[in-house]
Amino acid sequence: QIRNRGAPNSRTLPEVILDLEQAFVIYKPPHWRCELPSKDATVPDEQSGRGSRDPLILLRWMREELTSINPELFEEDFNPALSGTGFGPLSHRIDQETSGPMIVAKTKEAQRFLKAQFHKTEVS
């Protein structure tokens, strides 16, 4: 059986590529959202038509799986987004349809440092 890895309903999970002292490098599969979920983030269930939890939210996976991240980094006001809820400990984002490596801060200090590096375009 061939698995369609790019389809939104495929269950390709994110994974940790590198676990550093102050940050993770993770792989973000395609179709995973980078913003914090809204308090009422639901999607219609295909079978019942009722709302269910959107399973493809990267920050929800990170909160559940990467427990060494400071929980305060997941607060909306720490790393807000103009277009939505915020990006939590993500130092940058990539489009929902895109897959690739991402840097995730574990501490407030690491988050500030990494965001400054991206802002100054000093990350390569």
N, C-alpha and C positions, 0 to 999 in steps of 0.2 A: 504494500500500500504506500502511495506517495503522499507525503504530508505537505500541504500548501503553507509554507512558513510565513508568507506575506499576507495572508488573509486576516482580517480583523478578528475573527473568532478563533484563530489558531492560538494555542496555549504556549507559545515560545515565551519562556520566562526570562526576566533580566538575570544577570549573573555578575558576581564580583570578579573582576579581572586582576585587581591589585588591591591589597589591604595595607595601607600605609599608616603611620602613626597619627597623622592629622586629617587624612582623607582616604576615600575609596576611589578607585577607577572602576566603573561598572559598564556593562554592555546593556544598552537600551534597545530592545527589539522594536521592529516597526509597529506602529499603531498604539503605542503606549503614550498616554498624555503626560506632560511634564509639570503641569500645574497642580497645586494642592486641590483636593476634591472640595467642592462646596459642601456645606453642611447637609444639603438635601440632594446630593449627587446620585441620581438613579437613572436607569435606562429601562425602557419597556422590555419585559421578558418575552421572548419569542413565543413561548407556549401559552402563557396566561394573559399577556398584554398588560399585566401589572408591573409596577416599578420594581427593579432589583438593583443591587449594587453594581456599579460599573467596575468590572474586574481589571481593566487595563489602565490603571492609574499608577504611574511609576512611584510617586511619593507615598502612596498607601503601601505598596510592596516594600519600599525602603523602611518605612516606620515599623513594619511587622518583622522584617528580616535582618535589618542592619541596626541592631540594638545598641551599638556603641556610639551612635549619633546622638548628640545633645538634643533632648526632646524640645527645648526652646526654639531650635532651628525650624521646627514645623509650624510655628505660630505664623499666621498670616501677616502680621505687622513686622516681622523680622526681615523678610525678603519679599515685599509686596510686588505684585504685577499690575501694571496699569490696566491690562485687559481682563483681569480676573482675580483669583484668590491669592496667588503668590507661588513662589518656586521653592520654598523651604530651604534645605541644605544644598540644593543644586547651585553650582557656581556659574552655570550657563545652561542653555536649553537647546534642543534641536526639535525640528518639526515632528508632529505626531506620526507622520508616515515614514519618517527617517529612522534608520537604525544606526548605532555606532557607540563609541566610547563616550562616557561622561564623567566629569570630576564631581565628587560629592564630598562636601566638608563634614568633618565630625564635630568640630567646635566652632564657636562664634568667631574666634580669632582666625582660624583657618578660612572660614567663609569670607570674612572681610578682606584678607590677604588675596585669596583667589579671585574674588570679584574685582578687586583693584587691578590685578594682573590682566584680566580680560578687558577691563575698561581701557587700560593703557595699551592694549594689543601686544602684550609681552608674553603671551602664552603661545608656545609653538610645539 
